[in-house]
Amino acid sequence: MSEPRTLGDVKDAYLVEARELAARSMAQVAHTGLTPDMLSLSGVALSAAAAVSLYFVDRAWWLYLVAGALFVLGAVCDILDGALARAGGKGTPFGAFLDSTLDRLGEAFVLGAAALVFAREGKLWAVAIAFAAIVGSFLVSYTRAKAETLGLKGDVGFGSRLERVAILGIGLGLGSVGGLPWAIVALTAMAWVTVVQRILFVRKQLLERGT
């Protein structure tokens, strides 16, 4: 009888599946002229378009759906750029730097547009939550990057980019029925819990080293 899986095992399993799917999808594309940098730039451009669509939802409710679709497409580009770099041997140090930098922008664009929409609607509490979500999402990435510069692991928690994209994408899809503020509340809580988890995990590793 197999042992029950922990939440960490479940996360590792779907991350492995996602990476394998991305690698297979990029195997043929690797022989074309498409570069990882093109995908990275396309991803942030789609996220910017999603933010613009979101800002104008007061003119048509279906712009929530457009924003959600554009944001998810942009996130897919962000995932596939790394897979393309590995599959075609097209990775460069600058490309890795550009990818990690632009990844932060896409989510911030959409959350910033959401904050503007909430402000226009007079939902100041939701504006505050949106800003907390932006800071939290940046810190999730920063804590991992900083841990790795110290030679430690910092990838614990369920608030990584894939989960945040899923929550925000669902929230945009449900925006016309009031789902977006609550999705951002969930995203914010998940991000900040993950930040605390990563801080404690790094501290634990340092204590085990006797540092």
C-alpha positions in Angstrom: 0.0 0.0 0.0 1.5 3.3 -1.0 2.2 6.0 1.6 -0.2 9.0 1.6 1.2 12.0 -0.3 2.0 15.2 1.4 1.0 18.6 -0.1 4.6 19.1 -1.1 4.6 15.8 -3.0 1.4 16.8 -4.8 3.0 20.1 -5.8 6.2 18.4 -6.9 4.2 15.9 -9.0 2.2 18.6 -11.0 5.3 20.7 -11.4 7.2 17.8 -13.0 4.2 17.1 -15.3 4.1 20.7 -16.3 7.8 20.8 -17.1 7.6 17.6 -19.1 4.6 18.9 -21.1 6.4 22.2 -21.8 9.6 20.3 -22.9 7.6 18.1 -25.3 5.8 21.1 -26.8 9.0 22.9 -27.4 11.0 20.0 -28.9 9.9 20.9 -32.5 9.8 24.6 -32.0 13.5 24.5 -30.9 14.5 24.1 -34.6 12.8 27.3 -35.7 13.9 30.9 -35.4 11.9 31.5 -32.3 14.0 32.4 -29.3 13.4 32.3 -25.6 13.7 36.1 -25.4 10.9 36.5 -28.0 8.7 34.4 -25.8 9.6 36.4 -22.7 8.8 39.7 -24.4 5.6 38.3 -25.8 4.6 37.1 -22.3 5.0 40.6 -20.7 3.3 42.2 -23.8 0.3 40.0 -23.3 0.1 40.7 -19.6 0.3 44.4 -20.4 -2.6 44.0 -22.8 -4.5 42.1 -20.1 -4.0 45.0 -17.8 -5.3 47.5 -20.3 -8.4 45.3 -21.0 -9.0 45.0 -17.2 -8.9 48.7 -16.8 -11.7 49.2 -19.3 -14.1 46.6 -17.9 -16.5 49.4 -16.9 -17.3 49.6 -20.7 -18.0 45.9 -21.2 -18.2 43.0 -18.8 -16.7 40.6 -21.2 -13.4 42.4 -21.0 -12.8 40.5 -17.8 -12.7 37.3 -19.9 -10.4 39.0 -22.4 -8.1 40.1 -19.6 -8.1 36.6 -18.1 -7.3 34.9 -21.4 -4.5 37.4 -22.3 -3.0 37.0 -18.8 -3.0 33.2 -18.9 -1.5 33.2 -22.5 1.2 35.6 -21.2 1.9 33.2 -18.3 2.2 30.3 -20.7 4.8 32.2 -22.7 6.7 32.8 -19.5 6.7 29.1 -18.8 7.6 28.0 -22.3 10.6 30.4 -22.7 12.6 28.3 -20.2 11.5 25.1 -21.9 12.6 26.4 -25.3 16.0 27.5 -23.9 16.6 24.0 -22.5 15.2 22.1 -25.6 17.2 24.1 -28.2 20.3 25.0 -26.2 19.3 28.6 -26.8 19.7 29.7 -23.2 22.0 32.6 -22.3 22.9 34.3 -19.0 21.2 37.5 -20.3 18.1 35.5 -21.4 17.8 34.0 -17.9 18.1 37.5 -16.3 15.6 39.0 -18.7 13.1 36.1 -18.1 13.3 36.4 -14.3 12.9 40.2 -14.6 9.9 40.2 -17.0 8.1 37.5 -15.0 7.7 40.0 -12.2 6.3 42.6 -14.4 3.4 40.7 -15.9 1.7 39.9 -12.6 2.3 43.4 -11.3 0.7 45.0 -14.4 -2.5 43.0 -13.9 -2.7 43.6 -10.1 -2.0 47.3 -10.6 -4.8 47.5 -13.1 -7.1 45.7 -10.7 -6.2 48.2 -8.0 -7.2 51.1 -10.4 -10.5 49.3 -11.1 -11.2 48.9 -7.3 -10.3 52.5 -6.7 -12.8 53.6 -9.4 -15.4 51.5 -7.7 -14.7 52.9 -4.3 -13.4 49.6 -2.9 -10.5 51.0 -0.9 -10.0 47.8 1.0 -9.5 45.9 -2.2 -7.0 48.5 -3.4 -4.9 47.8 -0.3 -5.2 44.1 -0.8 -4.0 44.4 -4.4 -0.9 46.4 -3.4 -0.3 43.7 -0.7 -0.5 41.1 -3.4 2.0 42.9 -5.6 4.5 43.1 -2.7 3.9 39.5 -1.6 4.4 38.2 -5.1 7.7 40.0 -5.5 8.8 38.7 -2.1 8.0 35.1 -2.9 10.4 35.3 -5.9 13.0 37.3 -4.0 13.2 35.0 -1.0 13.8 32.0 -3.2 16.5 33.9 -5.3 18.2 35.2 -2.2 18.2 31.7 -0.6 19.8 30.3 -3.7 22.6 32.9 -3.7 23.4 31.6 -0.2 23.6 28.0 -1.5 20.3 27.1 0.2 16.9 25.9 -1.0 14.0 28.4 -0.9 11.3 26.7 -3.0 8.8 25.7 -0.3 5.2 26.8 -0.1 2.2 26.9 -2.4 2.4 30.5 -3.4 4.8 30.1 -6.3 4.1 31.7 -9.7 2.1 28.8 -11.2 -0.4 28.8 -8.3 -0.7 32.6 -8.3 -1.3 32.7 -12.1 -4.1 30.0 -11.7 -5.8 32.0 -8.9 -5.6 35.4 -10.7 -6.7 33.8 -14.0 -9.8 32.3 -12.3 -10.5 35.6 -10.5 -10.4 37.5 -13.8 -12.7 35.0 -15.4 -15.2 35.5 -12.5 -14.7 39.3 -12.4 -18.1 40.1 -13.9 -19.8 38.4 -10.9 -17.5 40.0 -8.3 -14.9 37.2 -8.0 -11.8 39.2 -8.7 -11.3 41.0 -5.3 -11.7 37.6 -3.4 -9.3 35.9 -5.8 -6.8 38.6 -5.0 -7.4 38.1 -1.2 -6.7 34.4 -1.7 -3.6 35.2 -3.8 -2.3 37.7 -1.2 -2.8 35.3 1.7 -1.1 32.5 -0.2 1.9 34.7 -1.2 2.5 36.0 2.3 2.2 32.6 3.9 4.8 31.4 1.4 7.1 34.3 2.2 7.0 33.4 5.9 7.5 29.7 5.1 10.6 30.4 3.0 12.1 32.7 5.7 11.6 30.0 8.3 12.9 27.3 5.9 16.1 29.3 5.2 16.6 29.9 9.0 16.2 26.1 9.6 18.8 25.3 7.0 21.2 27.8 8.5 20.7 26.5 12.0 21.4 22.9 10.7 24.6 24.2 9.2 25.5 25.8 12.6 25.5 29.2 11.0 
